[in-house]
């Protein structure tokens, strides 16, 4: 069947083609990534999870674009009266319904993964903040507690300068001793 250049295929055929294209795209692009993330097969947990979540968000946006095109084809079919082939018309509607169910299932899984990725990012940021706070406190202790930091090295290290002064001085003495031997 060849159509003239100015005539488009019937609305039921357009819906079938559009729904098939969306289902195929979901199955080839989005589902493999969702399965990989759900099964935890990421190489580097922190960096790879963040990049996979970002890529998943991009694919989710593209999936919404495909869904909008499919819904537009369905709206066009609903606006027209059924053509002579009632079987094709009902098949197009059933296939569209199946693709909508597939879309909804995948969308729930994507939203759960994105939520988990956000939670993991927040947990990682909190842990980093706690680590920074602890290291900042460790760095302040020698100044606040000079009496505990005195090193018994014959008076070479003073209170407040901490252990580092003793180590530096001891290193220079060891180097001189090694040169003599």
Secondary structure, DSSP 8 states (H G I E B T S, - for coil): ----TT----HHHHHHHHHHHHHHHIIIIIHHHHHHHHTT--SSHHHHHHHHHHHHHHHHHHHHHHHHHHHHHHHHHHHS---S-HHHHHHHHHHHHHHHHHHHHHHHHHHHHHHHHHHHHHHHHHHHHHHHHHHHHHHHHHHH-GGGG---SSS-S-TTT-HHHHHHHHHHHHHHHHHH-
